[in-house]
């Protein structure tokens, strides 16, 4: 395996890879010499400056894309041309056009491609989905999610602060919960969103999104980079005709199911689990849990939320 981008997510993926039997990280690509030196210290791997150099220098089986969002599409296409298995951090791409192009190029591709929508591998969220699918809540009417508790992130060349590159808090943070809710409830019919972007010069970005699903479920999604220094946290609440389940990462027993039942959690880290799924998909010749087409549908909804926040109008899908 070769990791492209050795920032926060590249380091997280590299660490997870060390524990997966039969997986070996052999090269890291990053344009920053300091990041290259750090990767060499951390894992003793070869380092290069770009995806092109990586593909020329080492015969890897799998390219793991952990770069800033705006670079996903170009690196993805280089890995496609080289015929590699591909694992790519969320979101799939920065724009709808880039996403459509990746879907087109991936159709009929002979190798495996997985997208890192990590909530589908996060034990608490998996257990909650199981309770919904098994009918323990009855017919679901309302869902609420929140994600935040941190300050505005600092990335390579401060790319998060450039909306054209990052898509702001909606595309980088809310996309997690949008994808999860799609996994739970299917297609979204309409989207309405509000955000603080452009209303203040301070980096206090926050967004609130309302999703109406074709199934009739209404979901409220909140995401924020507007907190004082503190603990990052997430929460989800799902209400159905038979009861309610809620999760808050700050609680010692984070999942509560109406009636007092407990939902047991696994002990493996979700970043390990998503990479394990990708490797098992290659070995077992099956699709990864999150495909390019699936990730593209989540991208479409998230970009619709961006459009709504910018225009103040409801966006129909």
MOGI-V441981 format. One record per helix or strand. SS is the DSSP state (2 for helix, 1 for strand). FROM is the first residue (numbers start at 1). TO is the last residue. If there is no record, write none. Layout:
BEGIN
ss=SS from=FROM to=TO
ss=SS from=FROM to=TO
END
This chain:
BEGIN
ss=1 from=2 to=4
ss=2 from=8 to=17
ss=1 from=27 to=29
ss=2 from=33 to=43
ss=1 from=46 to=48
ss=2 from=51 to=57
ss=1 from=62 to=65
ss=2 from=69 to=81
ss=1 from=85 to=89
ss=2 from=96 to=106
ss=1 from=113 to=116
ss=2 from=118 to=121
ss=2 from=123 to=133
ss=1 from=140 to=148
ss=2 from=156 to=161
ss=2 from=163 to=166
ss=2 from=168 to=185
ss=1 from=188 to=195
ss=1 from=205 to=213
ss=1 from=218 to=225
ss=1 from=233 to=240
ss=1 from=243 to=248
ss=1 from=255 to=257
ss=2 from=270 to=284
ss=2 from=292 to=311
ss=1 from=315 to=316
END
